[in-house]
Amino acid sequence: MKQSSVLAVLRPLSVLAVLIMSCNAYAEQADRDKPINIEADQGMSDMANSTSRYEGNVIITQGTLRLRADRIDVQSDKAGKMLAQAYGKPVTFRQKQDQVDEYIEAQASRIDYDSGKNQLKLTGDARVKRGGDELRGAVIFYDAVSQQYSVQGSPATGGKSGGRVHAVIQPKTATTNDAAKPSTTP
């Protein structure tokens, strides 16, 4: 396979790795300039249909970014738009945040990414954690264009009430400079 063909196949997968949670503007900027490493038990590519699949202990790394899945499917069109699905028990993601010693971590049974819409969907015991903040639910949806999240609990089944969403939001702490400023209240 020619090197340009290999790059054409890997580029959609690298976009998945970089954009899963890198939709977050705080992702480590230096990671984008690092090489992408993909490891799996097996991989296949169908260049005629612009699809690729990696299966079996899939590990994608790029700088501080690390994605683990059982399987990743990627399909791209001629305009460069991509649909990608990562499956696992669970799929996990971790990446250092830019300019702070903090990581964003995520996990779900399935992660779907649509580059044309710039949307990310985590399904099945979905969790996103950043520092001390955490968001959990059956489905977490992120629209990078509007920069909006939505979280859904699991639906009710068999007469039982559905699952609930869970969020932990840490209080903002005053900086040292703010603490040193005199109070303006009497």
WOSUL-V967010 format. One record per residue. N is the residue number from 0. RES is the residue in three letters. PSI is psi in whole degrees, -180 to 180 (none if undefined). Layout:
n:N res:RES psi:PSI
n:N res:RES psi:PSI
This chain:
n:0 res:MET psi:134
n:1 res:LYS psi:152
n:2 res:GLN psi:-39
n:3 res:SER psi:-34
n:4 res:SER psi:-41
n:5 res:VAL psi:-45
n:6 res:LEU psi:-38
n:7 res:ALA psi:-34
n:8 res:VAL psi:-42
n:9 res:LEU psi:-28
n:10 res:ARG psi:-48
n:11 res:PRO psi:-40
n:12 res:LEU psi:-38
n:13 res:SER psi:-36
n:14 res:VAL psi:-42
n:15 res:LEU psi:-50
n:16 res:ALA psi:-43
n:17 res:VAL psi:-36
n:18 res:LEU psi:-20
n:19 res:ILE psi:114
n:20 res:MET psi:-8
n:21 res:SER psi:-5
n:22 res:CYS psi:-25
n:23 res:ASN psi:124
n:24 res:ALA psi:-9
n:25 res:TYR psi:7
n:26 res:ALA psi:152
n:27 res:GLU psi:112
n:28 res:GLN psi:-34
n:29 res:ALA psi:-23
n:30 res:ASP psi:-32
n:31 res:ARG psi:-23
n:32 res:ASP psi:1
n:33 res:LYS psi:156
n:34 res:PRO psi:150
n:35 res:ILE psi:128
n:36 res:ASN psi:129
n:37 res:ILE psi:128
n:38 res:GLU psi:140
n:39 res:ALA psi:162
n:40 res:ASP psi:-32
n:41 res:GLN psi:157
n:42 res:GLY psi:151
n:43 res:MET psi:155
n:44 res:SER psi:136
n:45 res:ASP psi:93
n:46 res:MET psi:-30
n:47 res:ALA psi:-34
n:48 res:ASN psi:6
n:49 res:SER psi:48
n:50 res:THR psi:154
n:51 res:SER psi:154
n:52 res:ARG psi:136
n:53 res:TYR psi:134
n:54 res:GLU psi:152
n:55 res:GLY psi:100
n:56 res:ASN psi:55
n:57 res:VAL psi:129
n:58 res:ILE psi:122
n:59 res:ILE psi:127
n:60 res:THR psi:146
n:61 res:GLN psi:103
n:62 res:GLY psi:-124
n:63 res:THR psi:-8
n:64 res:LEU psi:134
n:65 res:ARG psi:121
n:66 res:LEU psi:132
n:67 res:ARG psi:135
n:68 res:ALA psi:163
n:69 res:ASP psi:-33
n:70 res:ARG psi:144
n:71 res:ILE psi:127
n:72 res:ASP psi:135
n:73 res:VAL psi:134
n:74 res:GLN psi:133
n:75 res:SER psi:157
n:76 res:ASP psi:178
n:77 res:LYS psi:-23
n:78 res:ALA psi:-6
n:79 res:GLY psi:0
n:80 res:LYS psi:149
n:81 res:MET psi:142
n:82 res:LEU psi:132
n:83 res:ALA psi:143
n:84 res:GLN psi:134
n:85 res:ALA psi:131
n:86 res:TYR psi:145
n:87 res:GLY psi:176
n:88 res:LYS psi:65
n:89 res:PRO psi:176
n:90 res:VAL psi:134
n:91 res:THR psi:152
n:92 res:PHE psi:141
n:93 res:ARG psi:135
n:94 res:GLN psi:139
n:95 res:LYS psi:144
n:96 res:GLN psi:150
n:97 res:ASP psi:134
n:98 res:GLN psi:13
n:99 res:VAL psi:157
n:100 res:ASP psi:69
n:101 res:GLU psi:146
n:102 res:TYR psi:150
n:103 res:ILE psi:133
n:104 res:GLU psi:143
n:105 res:ALA psi:154
n:106 res:GLN psi:151
n:107 res:ALA psi:167
n:108 res:SER psi:-30
n:109 res:ARG psi:139
n:110 res:ILE psi:124
n:111 res:ASP psi:137
n:112 res:TYR psi:131
n:113 res:ASP psi:106
n:114 res:SER psi:-29
n:115 res:GLY psi:-38
n:116 res:LYS psi:-10
n:117 res:ASN psi:49
n:118 res:GLN psi:148
n:119 res:LEU psi:136
n:120 res:LYS psi:123
n:121 res:LEU psi:125
n:122 res:THR psi:139
n:123 res:GLY psi:98
n:124 res:ASP psi:54
n:125 res:ALA psi:137
n:126 res:ARG psi:138
n:127 res:VAL psi:130
n:128 res:LYS psi:134
n:129 res:ARG psi:113
n:130 res:GLY psi:-128
n:131 res:GLY psi:-6
n:132 res:ASP psi:142
n:133 res:GLU psi:145
n:134 res:LEU psi:129
n:135 res:ARG psi:146
n:136 res:GLY psi:-180
n:137 res:ALA psi:-37
n:138 res:VAL psi:132
n:139 res:ILE psi:127
n:140 res:PHE psi:134
n:141 res:TYR psi:126
n:142 res:ASP psi:110
n:143 res:ALA psi:-26
n:144 res:VAL psi:-51
n:145 res:SER psi:-10
n:146 res:GLN psi:44
n:147 res:GLN psi:141
n:148 res:TYR psi:151
n:149 res:SER psi:148
n:150 res:VAL psi:136
n:151 res:GLN psi:143
n:152 res:GLY psi:172
n:153 res:SER psi:148
n:154 res:PRO psi:157
n:155 res:ALA psi:140
n:156 res:THR psi:143
n:157 res:GLY psi:36
n:158 res:GLY psi:-3
n:159 res:LYS psi:150
n:160 res:SER psi:153
n:161 res:GLY psi:167
n:162 res:GLY psi:161
n:163 res:ARG psi:160
n:164 res:VAL psi:157
n:165 res:HIS psi:132
n:166 res:ALA psi:138
n:167 res:VAL psi:121
n:168 res:ILE psi:117
n:169 res:GLN psi:145
n:170 res:PRO psi:148
n:171 res:LYS psi:136
n:172 res:THR psi:148
n:173 res:ALA psi:143
n:174 res:THR psi:166
n:175 res:THR psi:-40
n:176 res:ASN psi:-40
n:177 res:ASP psi:-39
n:178 res:ALA psi:-29
n:179 res:ALA psi:-15
n:180 res:LYS psi:140
n:181 res:PRO psi:149
n:182 res:SER psi:143
n:183 res:THR psi:0
n:184 res:THR psi:146
n:185 res:PRO psi:none
